Every structure is written in C-alpha cells, then in structure tokens.
C-alpha cells in the first residue's frame, strides 16, 4: 500500500522501507531549532543530562533564533538571550542569530525559511508549536518540549508515533478577496481545535498549489491550532525553486504515493468560500466576516509567524493605500528581511512603509511582538480587556495579554479593512 | 510511580490551553534554575478566566503567589487539555503547584509528550464520560494506578468510581521516570553523546 508524505519522510528518517500510522519509530533529526523562551531550559537539561562540557550532536544542525522577547526591558528576558549567546559561543554554532547584531533575524519560523533551513524530505524539530510551519516546504516539522529538545541536542534522534493523515483539498483558484488565512480558519472551523490531534494534516488541490510559499506557510502554520502534529504540502516546482534559492545543501523532494491512504478527506470549493474570522476566544469559532460585520474594535494588529510576512503586508497595504485607520493599528514585520522589504516593495509608487505611515499605523521592530502577550512592555500587547482584530494565530483567553480581551483572528485583508472602518469589515468592500 | 494519588480535585473545562496554564509573561523565568522553577507553581492556571476557575462555581483561584504547593494534587478537565504552545513550562507549573495527575477527556499532543518525557505528572485519559461535568472542585479523589491497564478514579462524595483509559503505552517511560532515564535503562543513551542507533525499536518493548 502507498504512503502519505508524512509516512514517507518518517520511514526515511527511521531508515525503514515503510512505516504505518500508529507505529512508534526512532527517527533521525535533520534540524533542531530553539529560541529564547525554550532554549535556556533546553540547554539547562542538556547540561544536566550530558554533562557541562558535552557537545551537541551536530553543530551544523542546531539552529538558535531568539525572537520572542527581544524588545523589552524585562531583565530575565535579556538574560535568556545571554544564555543562548554563551551556549552558541561555547558550542561554536554557525546558525545562531544574535539580537543586537546584523545577524539578528526575528521570528524563528520565517527566519528558518529565509536562511534555507527548511528543506523538503527532512525532519525538523523545534521548541515552538508553530514549528509545523515548515511543512509548507514538504518536510516533517513538529513542535516539541524542552526535555525532548535536549535529548535531540545530545543524540540527534527522537521517538515519534507515526500519525494518521487527514487530507484537505481546495479546488479552484483563490478569488482575490481570499487569503490562506481564510482557508485555514475554514479548516479549523470545520474540524475544531482538537480535530487534528495526534494527526498529520495534508493540504492539496489547485487552490493550494496556486499559493506563494509565504501563503502556503500561513496555511500550514495554523495546523497546531487544529491540534495537528504536523501539516504539510507536497513539494512542487514552486517549493523546489524557493528552497534552491536559499540553500546549497542538497535535498530530496519526496512526494506522496498515488495510492496513499488517508484517515479522512475534506474537499472545499474556493469559489464558494468567503472571508472569515475566528471569534473570541478560540481559533475554531468560525464565522463569515459578513456575519460579524459592524462589530466595534479598539485595535488592529498585523504581525507574527502567521501574519507578519511580506505577502501579508502587501495585502494590507492594498486596502490601506490612500486611507487612514480609525483604531490603533500595529504593523510588526516578522523578520529584518521583511522589515527592509517594507521600504522597497511598492504599490502605486509608494513603499509599504509610506502607505502604513500615511495610514497612521505604528510600525514595530521585527519579532514575535504581541502575538503571545509576553512582558507587559511589549509593543501592541493587550494590557486591557479591549477588542482586537489580528492576523496572528491564536486567540485563546489571554493569548495577546489580558485574559478578558477579545481577539478576532482574520486575514490581513480583513484586518486592514476593519482598521480603516474602525469596525469589522468585509475586505470585498475595498476590492471592488 | 506510586499506586494511589489522593487529595482534593480542581475542575476545569474544555480546551485549557498553555497560555491559561502558564501565561506568557512568566516564561522569561528559567525553569532550569531551581529558585525560579518554584515560582511557576504560583502562576499555574492563573490565565483561566475567573468564571471558569474551579468548576462548577468558578471564582476559585488554583494557586496564589507564595502559596505552598499541594492544595490540589488532582485536576479533572474536559477535552483537549494543554492545547496551544509547546512550552514545557506548562506541566512544570502544574507540578510545582503540587499536581500529580491530570484526568482529561483527552490531551493536546505536545503537552502530553511533555508530561511523560519530562516525568512531571501523569496524564490520564477518560474518554468515556465527561467527568468535569460531574465532579466538583474541592471534592476528594483517589486515583488508583495499581492496575495500569485499568486505572480508576474514585470520588467518595459521589460514591462513584470510573475506569480510565489504560496507561499501557507510557508505562515503561513512567516507570523509568522520564525520557532520559528510560533511554539510559535501555542502553539508548550512552554516557557520551553519540547518535542513537536508528531502528524500529518501540519505546514500549
């Protein structure tokens, strides 16, 4: 019987000819990524278990990208970065992206792709739940804890249970008012925040293959919001060209077998879908934007691994071009590369940065920003029980700061349209 | 792994995510430093909205700053406990607050792995009945683990006991203590870190 892409990758990583869902296998890691929140405790466990002078299993394969708490006065947050810096120095890690230097990148999941660390057919473990983002490149990528990460750091391997795969097929080209975010909020609304628990989510169909790599990353990024172990898209020429432009490292783009077996298949017609939101306070509180249109908001937020990429800002700028926002609106690029692109990418002769500034947005420095709350002085953090519309990933209680704040998740187009009107607004009103 | 866990139960509902278990503002504390590790217990479940803090009535904070741990060794929850982020600070916070087992309809994957691989607390599935709708915060409970294929929760106030899902898959790891002890006991982890033999060995065999 044929294998899904997840099964094929895990079989190769386990040095087996095949694997079946439900089996437990030991697999070799190709990349271990950690950041400033989970890196210090991971390093602590690594030292405790392997010894103070132990070396990581392969320094080419350990990638450390501080991104969560960079622009804060919180002393412990700064100390955590110092811990990473010291460790990277001791271990002579070539892939450490140090804050405060030219090496600093920003959000780890986007930086991994920009720096060529996401490659088809490989296994990526990361100490962050959105590590699944890299599945957009046709690799097996999943979030793990500190103990597991310390184990990988020392041994280069980890045990995994082979997941069953759910398949989501999007048929038809995407209309201009829909973004990957709308597709994924529809998926999560369909199966629930626990619908993908212990499972792989595979995305397919011409609607998906018509997406840019950045949009594909948004789609797969929110796999974890459905509880999924990993999400992925079979690599095509777009994937291969994108990866080849970022790395000289060889890779083998595995794809699913034609007779692969899926636990369940869901089909969507892109032309029948509408712009949607996830209402407070769960990513599966799915509703069309039309049905909540007119709801007053206090703040709009564009940023994070989910909604802080160049395509996200291009979409938002299309709506904000020549207009003013009516509520506090934050624009936080995911990485330094995207921050620079805001000054070069143009619409109607104006840079995105100019468009956002003229619209009255606050542009923040690249990092995870207020997506996860974090220290109280984080730019854009919801320190009061306000209503926010956001292009980020998660809206469980307290996620962006205050546990009584109400966060609506939406596409960058919908966030921008709502920022301009001051109430939740269907982006089609601006795209006629 | 002890045979019986006894004590007061704290009840919460569905989809208690890791931000509710330990809000992100406390994550700059480093759990690998012993003085800071204890503080996670003070903030455990502090992100749960007040109305849902301790069902069915709500308004019962799970933990307080400076409070000694151990008030509620057992948690009963609805479905998808521990969803959201991968932060291992979440099971650490519960452990530091004195929790020894969480009984939920089912768990989010990374949280479950973190509980077991780190040896922080026992995650028990109870898919058959919605215990969180029956058990009240403050009731005493006895979680009997002697038969790992039939763990049982007994609540004297309700004069009822429930058979939970078998622990069979994770028993070897639980008995070893954590992932590292397990790997050492099986010879998977030599004293100097060299890559493991990659094969089809099942952690349970």
Interface residues (C-beta under 8 A of the other chain):
Chain A: X13 X14 X15 X16 X23 X24 X25 X26 X27 X28 X37 X38 X40 X41 X43 X44 X45 X48 X49 X50 X54 X55 X56 X57 X68 X69 X74 X76 X77 X79 X80 X83 X126 X127 X128 X129 X131 X143 X144 X145 X146 X147 X148 X151 X154 X155 X156 X157 X159 X193 X194 X197 X198 X224 X227 X229 X282 X372 X373 X374 X375 X376 X394 X396 X397 X398 X399 X403 X404
Chain B: X15 X17 X19 X20 X23 X24 X25 X27 X28 X29 X30 X31 X32 X33 X36 X47 X48 X49 X79 X80 X83 X84 X85 X86 X87 X88 X89 X106 X108 X109 X110 X113 X114 X117 X118 X178 X179 X180 X183 X188 X189 X192 X193 X194 X195 X196 X198 X199 X200 X201 X202 X203 X204
